[in-house]
Each structure stands twice: as structure tokens, then as C-alpha cells.
């Protein structure tokens, strides 16, 4: 039996999300709804759907893997990226001492983020 630590669950959810984003990019869904949304907004909607589906199967799925609603908020905030004009700390997923984490997925300051590296890798 595999032991699921909080770190392993975070990584598993992260890789699942990245895989779904790659599928989304490959098929380039062309509908009016998708064209009105930015890539980050669509990714948040997909992540919400994943969490909703998992919770429908097992309400305590997050708790069983050492996660809570704050972690879900954090992941969605990571996808959306840092707010360039925020004068005060407005995030709910992590405290200000972890502010660097918000630049990893969608870096609005210099554009170097995992999306960019994924593009280069392809």
C-alpha cells in the first residue's frame, strides 16, 4: 500500500492538473465560453470540477490526504498568479511569508513561470 503524505498528495494533484492543462492545450477547445476566458480562469474552473468530483465520491477526500479548503484556495490562487498591483496582502491560501510561491505558476512580474518552461519544453 502506498503511503500518502501531504507533500505527495500536493504533487499528485499538481501533476494531475498539469496533465489536464496539457490536454486542454492540445485540443484547443474552441467554443464561445472558452474563448471568453483566460487560460488561468479555465484552469481554475477545471480544478474546481476535479475537487467537486472527488468530494462527490468521498466528502472527506481532502482531509484523508492532509489537505483542507485553504489548500484548495492556495492552488487556485497559484494558478491565477500574483496580483501585480496589490499593495496589501489579499491572499487567503498562504501567509505573506510564502509570497514567492505565487510566482511559480503564473508569474506576472517577469513572465518566467512553469507555463513558460512547459512551452519551451515542447
TORTOR-231996 format. One record per residue: y, x, z of N, C-alpha, C, CB in turn; residue in three letters. Coordinates in nm, 2 decimals. Atoms other than C-alpha are relative to their C-alpha. Glycine has a CB too. Example, Ala and Ser with C-alpha at 12.3 -4.5 7.8 and 13.67 -1.06 7.14 Angstrom:
2
+--------+--------+--------+--------+--------+--------+--------+--------+--------+--------+--------+--------+--------+
!    n.y !    n.x !    n.z !   ca.y !   ca.x !   ca.z !    c.y !    c.x !    c.z !   cb.y !   cb.x !   cb.z ! residu !
+--------+--------+--------+--------+--------+--------+--------+--------+--------+--------+--------+--------+--------+
!  -0.12 !   0.09 !   0.00 !  -0.45 !   1.23 !   0.78 !   0.12 !   0.09 !   0.00 !   0.00 !  -0.10 !   0.12 !    ALA !
!  -0.11 !  -0.09 !   0.00 !  -0.11 !   1.37 !   0.71 !   0.11 !  -0.08 !   0.08 !   0.05 !   0.04 !  -0.14 !    SER !
+--------+--------+--------+--------+--------+--------+--------+--------+--------+--------+--------+--------+--------+
***
This chain:
122
+--------+--------+--------+--------+--------+--------+--------+--------+--------+--------+--------+--------+--------+
!    n.y !    n.x !    n.z !   ca.y !   ca.x !   ca.z !    c.y !    c.x !    c.z !   cb.y !   cb.x !   cb.z ! residu !
+--------+--------+--------+--------+--------+--------+--------+--------+--------+--------+--------+--------+--------+
!  -0.12 !   0.08 !   0.00 !   0.00 !   0.00 !   0.00 !   0.12 !   0.09 !   0.00 !   0.00 !  -0.10 !   0.12 !    UNK !
!  -0.12 !  -0.08 !   0.01 !   0.34 !   0.13 !  -0.09 !   0.10 !  -0.04 !   0.11 !   0.07 !  -0.02 !  -0.14 !    UNK !
!  -0.10 !   0.02 !  -0.11 !   0.60 !   0.17 !   0.19 !   0.13 !  -0.01 !  -0.06 !  -0.01 !   0.12 !   0.10 !    UNK !
!  -0.13 !   0.03 !   0.06 !   0.93 !   0.02 !   0.10 !   0.11 !   0.03 !   0.10 !   0.01 !  -0.14 !  -0.05 !    UNK !
!  -0.11 !  -0.03 !  -0.09 !   1.22 !   0.19 !   0.28 !   0.12 !  -0.06 !  -0.07 !   0.01 !   0.16 !   0.01 !    UNK !
!  -0.12 !   0.05 !   0.05 !   1.57 !   0.06 !   0.24 !   0.05 !   0.08 !  -0.12 !   0.11 !   0.00 !   0.10 !    UNK !
!  -0.04 !  -0.09 !   0.11 !   1.65 !   0.36 !   0.01 !  -0.08 !  -0.03 !  -0.13 !  -0.01 !   0.15 !   0.03 !    UNK !
!   0.09 !   0.02 !   0.11 !   1.35 !   0.29 !  -0.21 !   0.03 !  -0.14 !  -0.06 !  -0.15 !   0.00 !   0.04 !    UNK !
!  -0.04 !   0.13 !   0.05 !   1.45 !  -0.08 !  -0.24 !   0.13 !   0.00 !  -0.08 !   0.01 !  -0.10 !   0.12 !    UNK !
!  -0.13 !  -0.01 !   0.07 !   1.81 !   0.01 !  -0.33 !  -0.03 !   0.06 !  -0.14 !   0.09 !   0.09 !   0.08 !    UNK !
!   0.02 !  -0.06 !   0.13 !   1.68 !   0.24 !  -0.60 !  -0.08 !  -0.09 !  -0.10 !  -0.08 !   0.13 !   0.02 !    UNK !
!   0.08 !   0.09 !   0.09 !   1.43 !  -0.01 !  -0.73 !   0.09 !  -0.11 !  -0.06 !  -0.11 !  -0.07 !   0.09 !    UNK !
!  -0.10 !   0.10 !   0.06 !   1.70 !  -0.28 !  -0.76 !   0.09 !   0.06 !  -0.10 !   0.08 !  -0.06 !   0.12 !    UNK !
!  -0.09 !  -0.07 !   0.09 !   1.93 !  -0.03 !  -0.92 !  -0.06 !   0.02 !  -0.13 !   0.05 !   0.13 !   0.06 !    UNK !
!   0.07 !  -0.02 !   0.12 !   1.67 !   0.07 !  -1.18 !  -0.03 !  -0.12 !  -0.08 !  -0.12 !   0.08 !   0.02 !    UNK !
!   0.03 !   0.13 !   0.07 !   1.58 !  -0.29 !  -1.25 !   0.13 !  -0.05 !  -0.06 !  -0.05 !  -0.10 !   0.11 !    UNK !
!  -0.13 !   0.04 !   0.06 !   1.95 !  -0.37 !  -1.30 !   0.03 !   0.08 !  -0.12 !   0.11 !   0.01 !   0.10 !    UNK !
!  -0.03 !  -0.09 !   0.11 !   2.00 !  -0.07 !  -1.53 !  -0.09 !  -0.03 !  -0.12 !  -0.02 !   0.15 !   0.04 !    UNK !
!   0.09 !   0.04 !   0.11 !   1.69 !  -0.17 !  -1.73 !   0.05 !  -0.13 !  -0.07 !  -0.14 !  -0.02 !   0.05 !    UNK !
!  -0.05 !   0.12 !   0.05 !   1.83 !  -0.52 !  -1.77 !   0.12 !   0.02 !  -0.08 !   0.02 !  -0.10 !   0.11 !    UNK !
!  -0.12 !  -0.03 !   0.07 !   2.16 !  -0.39 !  -1.88 !  -0.03 !   0.07 !  -0.14 !   0.10 !   0.09 !   0.08 !    UNK !
!   0.04 !  -0.07 !   0.12 !   1.99 !  -0.17 !  -2.14 !  -0.05 !  -0.11 !  -0.10 !  -0.11 !   0.10 !   0.02 !    UNK !
!   0.06 !   0.11 !   0.08 !   1.80 !  -0.48 !  -2.27 !   0.12 !  -0.08 !  -0.06 !  -0.09 !  -0.09 !   0.08 !    UNK !
!  -0.11 !   0.08 !   0.04 !   2.13 !  -0.67 !  -2.28 !   0.08 !   0.08 !  -0.11 !   0.10 !  -0.02 !   0.12 !    UNK !
!  -0.07 !  -0.08 !   0.10 !   2.30 !  -0.38 !  -2.48 !  -0.08 !   0.00 !  -0.13 !   0.02 !   0.14 !   0.05 !    UNK !
!   0.08 !  -0.01 !   0.13 !   2.01 !  -0.36 !  -2.73 !   0.01 !  -0.13 !  -0.08 !  -0.15 !   0.03 !   0.04 !    UNK !
!   0.01 !   0.13 !   0.07 !   2.00 !  -0.73 !  -2.81 !   0.14 !  -0.05 !  -0.04 !  -0.07 !  -0.10 !   0.07 !    UNK !
!  -0.13 !   0.04 !   0.03 !   2.38 !  -0.77 !  -2.81 !   0.02 !  -0.15 !  -0.02 !   0.06 !   0.08 !  -0.12 !    UNK !
!   0.00 !   0.15 !   0.01 !   2.37 !  -1.14 !  -2.73 !   0.14 !  -0.04 !  -0.05 !  -0.03 !  -0.06 !   0.14 !    UNK !
!  -0.13 !   0.04 !   0.06 !   2.63 !  -1.30 !  -2.95 !   0.02 !  -0.15 !   0.02 !   0.01 !   0.04 !  -0.15 !    UNK !
!  -0.03 !   0.14 !  -0.02 !   2.74 !  -1.62 !  -2.80 !   0.15 !  -0.01 !   0.05 !  -0.09 !  -0.07 !   0.10 !    UNK !
!  -0.14 !   0.01 !  -0.04 !   3.09 !  -1.75 !  -2.72 !   0.01 !   0.03 !   0.15 !   0.05 !  -0.14 !  -0.02 !    UNK !
!   0.00 !  -0.02 !  -0.14 !   3.01 !  -1.74 !  -2.35 !   0.00 !   0.15 !   0.03 !  -0.12 !  -0.06 !   0.07 !    UNK !
!   0.01 !  -0.14 !  -0.03 !   2.91 !  -1.37 !  -2.35 !   0.12 !   0.07 !  -0.06 !  -0.13 !   0.06 !  -0.07 !    UNK !
!  -0.12 !  -0.07 !   0.06 !   3.20 !  -1.27 !  -2.58 !   0.12 !  -0.01 !   0.08 !   0.02 !  -0.05 !  -0.14 !    UNK !
!  -0.11 !   0.02 !  -0.09 !   3.44 !  -1.41 !  -2.33 !   0.00 !   0.09 !   0.13 !   0.02 !  -0.14 !   0.04 !    UNK !
!   0.02 !  -0.07 !  -0.12 !   3.30 !  -1.20 !  -2.05 !   0.00 !   0.15 !  -0.03 !  -0.13 !  -0.04 !   0.07 !    UNK !
!   0.01 !  -0.14 !   0.01 !   3.34 !  -0.83 !  -2.00 !  -0.14 !   0.05 !   0.04 !   0.11 !   0.08 !   0.09 !    UNK !
!   0.13 !  -0.05 !  -0.03 !   3.03 !  -0.61 !  -1.97 !  -0.03 !  -0.01 !   0.15 !  -0.01 !   0.14 !  -0.05 !    UNK !
!   0.02 !   0.00 !  -0.15 !   3.08 !  -0.58 !  -1.59 !  -0.03 !  -0.14 !   0.05 !   0.11 !   0.06 !   0.07 !    UNK !
!   0.01 !   0.14 !  -0.05 !   3.12 !  -0.96 !  -1.54 !  -0.14 !  -0.05 !  -0.04 !   0.11 !  -0.09 !  -0.07 !    UNK !
!   0.13 !   0.05 !   0.04 !   2.80 !  -1.03 !  -1.74 !  -0.11 !   0.07 !   0.09 !  -0.03 !   0.03 !  -0.15 !    UNK !
!   0.10 !  -0.07 !  -0.09 !   2.61 !  -0.77 !  -1.53 !   0.00 !  -0.06 !   0.13 !   0.04 !   0.15 !   0.01 !    UNK !
!   0.00 !   0.06 !  -0.13 !   2.72 !  -0.93 !  -1.21 !  -0.07 !  -0.14 !  -0.01 !   0.15 !  -0.02 !   0.05 !    UNK !
!   0.07 !   0.13 !   0.02 !   2.60 !  -1.27 !  -1.34 !  -0.15 !   0.02 !  -0.01 !   0.05 !  -0.07 !  -0.12 !    UNK !
!   0.14 !  -0.03 !   0.01 !   2.27 !  -1.12 !  -1.43 !  -0.06 !   0.04 !   0.14 !  -0.03 !   0.11 !  -0.10 !    UNK !
!   0.04 !  -0.04 !  -0.13 !   2.24 !  -0.96 !  -1.09 !  -0.01 !  -0.11 !   0.10 !   0.09 !   0.11 !   0.06 !    UNK !
!   0.01 !   0.13 !  -0.08 !   2.32 !  -1.29 !  -0.92 !  -0.12 !  -0.08 !  -0.03 !   0.13 !  -0.08 !  -0.02 !    UNK !
!   0.11 !   0.07 !   0.04 !   2.05 !  -1.45 !  -1.12 !  -0.13 !   0.06 !   0.06 !  -0.01 !  -0.01 !  -0.15 !    UNK !
!   0.11 !  -0.07 !  -0.06 !   1.80 !  -1.18 !  -1.01 !  -0.02 !  -0.03 !   0.15 !   0.01 !   0.15 !  -0.03 !    UNK !
!   0.01 !   0.03 !  -0.14 !   1.88 !  -1.23 !  -0.65 !  -0.03 !  -0.14 !   0.03 !   0.14 !   0.04 !   0.07 !    UNK !
!   0.03 !   0.15 !  -0.01 !   1.87 !  -1.61 !  -0.68 !  -0.14 !  -0.02 !  -0.02 !   0.09 !  -0.08 !  -0.09 !    UNK !
!   0.14 !   0.02 !   0.03 !   1.53 !  -1.59 !  -0.84 !  -0.09 !   0.06 !   0.11 !  -0.03 !   0.06 !  -0.14 !    UNK !
!   0.08 !  -0.06 !  -0.10 !   1.39 !  -1.36 !  -0.58 !   0.01 !  -0.08 !   0.13 !   0.05 !   0.15 !   0.03 !    UNK !
!  -0.01 !   0.08 !  -0.13 !   1.53 !  -1.57 !  -0.29 !  -0.07 !  -0.14 !  -0.02 !   0.15 !  -0.03 !   0.03 !    UNK !
!   0.07 !   0.12 !   0.02 !   1.38 !  -1.88 !  -0.45 !  -0.15 !   0.01 !   0.02 !   0.02 !  -0.05 !  -0.15 !    UNK !
!   0.14 !  -0.03 !  -0.03 !   1.04 !  -1.72 !  -0.43 !  -0.03 !   0.03 !   0.15 !  -0.05 !   0.12 !  -0.09 !    UNK !
!   0.02 !  -0.03 !  -0.14 !   1.09 !  -1.59 !  -0.08 !   0.14 !   0.02 !   0.06 !  -0.08 !   0.14 !   0.01 !    UNK !
!  -0.14 !   0.01 !  -0.06 !   1.41 !  -1.67 !   0.12 !   0.03 !   0.13 !   0.08 !   0.01 !  -0.12 !   0.09 !    UNK !
!  -0.02 !  -0.12 !  -0.08 !   1.36 !  -1.36 !   0.34 !  -0.02 !   0.13 !  -0.08 !  -0.09 !   0.00 !   0.12 !    UNK !
!   0.03 !  -0.12 !   0.08 !   1.31 !  -1.11 !   0.05 !   0.09 !   0.12 !   0.03 !   0.00 !  -0.03 !  -0.15 !    UNK !
!  -0.09 !  -0.11 !  -0.03 !   1.62 !  -0.91 !   0.12 !  -0.02 !   0.06 !   0.14 !   0.15 !  -0.05 !  -0.01 !    UNK !
!   0.02 !  -0.05 !  -0.13 !   1.56 !  -0.89 !   0.49 !  -0.13 !   0.08 !   0.01 !  -0.01 !  -0.13 !   0.10 !    UNK !
!   0.13 !  -0.07 !  -0.01 !   1.20 !  -0.78 !   0.44 !   0.01 !   0.14 !  -0.06 !  -0.10 !  -0.08 !  -0.08 !    UNK !
!  -0.02 !  -0.13 !   0.06 !   1.33 !  -0.48 !   0.24 !   0.12 !   0.07 !   0.06 !   0.02 !  -0.01 !  -0.15 !    UNK !
!  -0.10 !  -0.07 !  -0.07 !   1.60 !  -0.39 !   0.49 !   0.14 !  -0.02 !  -0.06 !  -0.02 !   0.15 !   0.00 !    UNK !
!  -0.12 !   0.03 !   0.07 !   1.88 !  -0.55 !   0.28 !   0.06 !  -0.13 !   0.06 !  -0.01 !  -0.01 !  -0.15 !    UNK !
!  -0.06 !   0.13 !  -0.05 !   2.13 !  -0.82 !   0.37 !   0.11 !  -0.04 !  -0.11 !   0.07 !   0.02 !   0.14 !    UNK !
!  -0.10 !   0.05 !   0.10 !   2.41 !  -1.02 !   0.19 !   0.11 !   0.10 !  -0.02 !   0.06 !  -0.13 !   0.05 !    UNK !
!  -0.10 !  -0.10 !   0.02 !   2.65 !  -0.73 !   0.25 !  -0.04 !   0.10 !  -0.11 !   0.03 !   0.07 !   0.13 !    UNK !
!   0.05 !  -0.09 !   0.11 !   2.43 !  -0.51 !   0.03 !   0.01 !  -0.06 !  -0.14 !  -0.15 !   0.04 !   0.03 !    UNK !
!  -0.01 !   0.07 !   0.12 !   2.43 !  -0.77 !  -0.24 !   0.15 !   0.01 !  -0.05 !  -0.05 !  -0.15 !   0.01 !    UNK !
!  -0.14 !  -0.01 !   0.04 !   2.81 !  -0.78 !  -0.23 !   0.04 !   0.14 !  -0.04 !   0.09 !  -0.04 !   0.13 !    UNK !
!  -0.03 !  -0.14 !   0.04 !   2.82 !  -0.40 !  -0.24 !  -0.05 !   0.03 !  -0.14 !  -0.07 !   0.09 !   0.10 !    UNK !
!   0.05 !  -0.02 !   0.13 !   2.60 !  -0.39 !  -0.55 !   0.09 !  -0.06 !  -0.11 !  -0.14 !  -0.05 !  -0.02 !    UNK !
!  -0.08 !   0.06 !   0.09 !   2.82 !  -0.64 !  -0.72 !   0.14 !   0.07 !  -0.01 !   0.03 !  -0.15 !   0.04 !    UNK !
!  -0.13 !  -0.08 !   0.00 !   3.14 !  -0.45 !  -0.62 !  -0.02 !   0.13 !  -0.08 !   0.04 !   0.02 !   0.14 !    UNK !
!   0.02 !  -0.12 !   0.07 !   2.98 !  -0.13 !  -0.76 !   0.00 !  -0.03 !  -0.15 !  -0.14 !   0.06 !   0.04 !    UNK !
!   0.00 !   0.04 !   0.14 !   2.92 !  -0.30 !  -1.09 !   0.14 !  -0.02 !  -0.05 !  -0.09 !  -0.12 !  -0.03 !    UNK !
!  -0.14 !   0.03 !   0.04 !   3.28 !  -0.42 !  -1.11 !   0.09 !   0.12 !   0.00 !   0.06 !  -0.11 !   0.09 !    UNK !
!  -0.07 !  -0.12 !   0.00 !   3.41 !  -0.08 !  -1.02 !   0.12 !  -0.01 !   0.09 !   0.05 !   0.04 !  -0.13 !    UNK !
!  -0.11 !   0.00 !  -0.09 !   3.71 !   0.03 !  -0.82 !   0.12 !  -0.07 !  -0.06 !   0.04 !   0.15 !   0.03 !    UNK !
!  -0.12 !   0.06 !   0.04 !   4.03 !  -0.16 !  -0.83 !   0.11 !   0.11 !   0.00 !   0.04 !  -0.12 !   0.09 !    UNK !
!  -0.09 !  -0.11 !   0.01 !   4.29 !   0.09 !  -0.96 !   0.13 !  -0.03 !   0.07 !   0.03 !   0.02 !  -0.15 !    UNK !
!  -0.13 !   0.03 !  -0.06 !   4.59 !  -0.09 !  -0.81 !   0.00 !  -0.04 !   0.14 !   0.08 !  -0.10 !  -0.08 !    UNK !
!   0.02 !   0.04 !  -0.14 !   4.45 !  -0.17 !  -0.47 !   0.07 !   0.09 !   0.10 !  -0.14 !  -0.02 !   0.03 !    UNK !
!  -0.07 !  -0.09 !  -0.10 !   4.70 !  -0.04 !  -0.21 !  -0.07 !   0.00 !   0.14 !   0.14 !  -0.06 !   0.02 !    UNK !
!   0.08 !   0.00 !  -0.12 !   4.48 !  -0.15 !   0.08 !  -0.15 !  -0.03 !  -0.03 !   0.06 !  -0.11 !   0.10 !    UNK !
!   0.15 !   0.02 !   0.02 !   4.10 !  -0.17 !   0.12 !  -0.03 !  -0.14 !   0.00 !  -0.08 !   0.08 !   0.11 !    UNK !
!   0.04 !   0.14 !   0.02 !   3.98 !  -0.50 !  -0.01 !  -0.15 !  -0.03 !  -0.02 !   0.08 !  -0.06 !  -0.12 !    UNK !
!   0.14 !   0.02 !   0.02 !   3.61 !  -0.44 !  -0.05 !  -0.07 !  -0.04 !   0.13 !  -0.06 !   0.13 !  -0.05 !    UNK !
!   0.08 !   0.05 !  -0.11 !   3.35 !  -0.61 !   0.17 !  -0.14 !   0.07 !   0.01 !  -0.01 !  -0.15 !  -0.02 !    UNK !
!   0.13 !  -0.06 !   0.00 !   3.04 !  -0.42 !   0.07 !  -0.02 !   0.12 !   0.09 !  -0.04 !   0.03 !  -0.14 !    UNK !
!   0.00 !  -0.12 !  -0.08 !   3.12 !  -0.09 !   0.24 !   0.14 !   0.03 !   0.05 !  -0.05 !   0.12 !  -0.08 !    UNK !
!  -0.12 !  -0.04 !  -0.06 !   3.39 !   0.06 !   0.46 !   0.07 !   0.10 !  -0.09 !  -0.02 !   0.05 !   0.14 !    UNK !
!  -0.08 !  -0.09 !   0.08 !   3.67 !   0.27 !   0.32 !  -0.05 !   0.15 !   0.00 !   0.14 !   0.00 !   0.06 !    UNK !
!   0.06 !  -0.14 !   0.00 !   3.49 !   0.60 !   0.42 !  -0.10 !   0.02 !  -0.11 !  -0.05 !   0.03 !   0.14 !    UNK !
!   0.10 !  -0.01 !   0.11 !   3.24 !   0.52 !   0.14 !   0.07 !  -0.04 !  -0.13 !  -0.12 !  -0.10 !   0.03 !    UNK !
!  -0.07 !   0.04 !   0.12 !   3.51 !   0.46 !  -0.12 !  -0.04 !   0.07 !  -0.13 !   0.15 !   0.02 !   0.02 !    UNK !
!   0.05 !  -0.08 !   0.11 !   3.37 !   0.73 !  -0.35 !  -0.11 !  -0.07 !  -0.07 !  -0.04 !   0.14 !   0.04 !    UNK !
!   0.12 !   0.07 !   0.06 !   3.06 !   0.51 !  -0.41 !   0.04 !  -0.10 !  -0.11 !  -0.08 !  -0.07 !   0.11 !    UNK !
!  -0.05 !   0.10 !   0.09 !   3.27 !   0.26 !  -0.60 !   0.04 !   0.06 !  -0.14 !   0.12 !  -0.07 !   0.05 !    UNK !
!  -0.04 !  -0.06 !   0.13 !   3.35 !   0.51 !  -0.88 !  -0.13 !   0.04 !  -0.08 !   0.08 !   0.13 !   0.03 !    UNK !
!   0.13 !  -0.05 !   0.07 !   2.98 !   0.58 !  -0.97 !  -0.03 !  -0.09 !  -0.12 !  -0.11 !   0.00 !   0.10 !    UNK !
!   0.05 !   0.09 !   0.10 !   2.90 !   0.27 !  -1.18 !   0.11 !  -0.03 !  -0.10 !  -0.05 !  -0.12 !   0.06 !    UNK !
!  -0.10 !   0.04 !   0.09 !   3.23 !   0.17 !  -1.33 !   0.13 !   0.07 !   0.04 !   0.02 !  -0.15 !  -0.01 !    UNK !
!  -0.11 !  -0.09 !  -0.04 !   3.49 !   0.45 !  -1.29 !   0.13 !  -0.04 !  -0.08 !  -0.03 !   0.15 !  -0.01 !    UNK !
!  -0.12 !   0.04 !   0.07 !   3.83 !   0.31 !  -1.38 !   0.11 !   0.11 !   0.00 !   0.06 !  -0.13 !   0.07 !    UNK !
!  -0.10 !  -0.11 !  -0.01 !   4.02 !   0.63 !  -1.29 !  -0.01 !   0.09 !  -0.11 !  -0.01 !   0.07 !   0.13 !    UNK !
!   0.01 !  -0.10 !   0.10 !   3.88 !   0.87 !  -1.54 !  -0.11 !  -0.04 !  -0.11 !  -0.03 !   0.14 !   0.05 !    UNK !
!   0.10 !   0.04 !   0.09 !   3.60 !   0.68 !  -1.72 !  -0.13 !   0.07 !   0.00 !   0.06 !   0.01 !  -0.14 !    UNK !
!   0.13 !  -0.07 !  -0.01 !   3.32 !   0.91 !  -1.62 !  -0.08 !  -0.07 !   0.10 !   0.02 !   0.15 !   0.03 !    UNK !
!   0.09 !   0.08 !  -0.09 !   3.05 !   0.69 !  -1.48 !  -0.14 !  -0.01 !  -0.06 !   0.06 !  -0.14 !   0.02 !    UNK !
!   0.14 !   0.01 !   0.05 !   2.68 !   0.60 !  -1.53 !   0.00 !  -0.07 !  -0.13 !  -0.09 !  -0.07 !   0.10 !    UNK !
!   0.00 !   0.06 !   0.13 !   2.77 !   0.38 !  -1.82 !   0.03 !   0.10 !  -0.11 !   0.10 !  -0.12 !  -0.01 !    UNK !
!  -0.04 !  -0.10 !   0.10 !   2.93 !   0.67 !  -2.00 !  -0.12 !   0.10 !  -0.02 !   0.13 !   0.08 !   0.05 !    UNK !
!   0.12 !  -0.09 !   0.01 !   2.63 !   0.90 !  -1.92 !  -0.11 !  -0.06 !  -0.08 !  -0.04 !   0.05 !   0.13 !    UNK !
!   0.11 !   0.08 !   0.08 !   2.39 !   0.63 !  -2.05 !   0.04 !   0.00 !  -0.15 !  -0.01 !  -0.14 !   0.06 !    UNK !
!  -0.04 !   0.00 !   0.14 !   2.59 !   0.61 !  -2.37 !  -0.02 !   0.14 !  -0.06 !   0.15 !  -0.03 !  -0.01 !    UNK !
!   0.02 !  -0.13 !   0.05 !   2.58 !   0.99 !  -2.41 !  -0.15 !   0.03 !  -0.02 !   0.06 !   0.11 !   0.10 !    UNK !
!   0.15 !  -0.03 !   0.00 !   2.20 !   1.00 !  -2.34 !  -0.06 !  -0.07 !  -0.12 !  -0.06 !  -0.06 !   0.13 !    UNK !
!   0.06 !   0.07 !   0.11 !   2.14 !   0.75 !  -2.62 !   0.04 !   0.08 !  -0.13 !   0.04 !  -0.14 !  -0.01 !    UNK !
+--------+--------+--------+--------+--------+--------+--------+--------+--------+--------+--------+--------+--------+
***
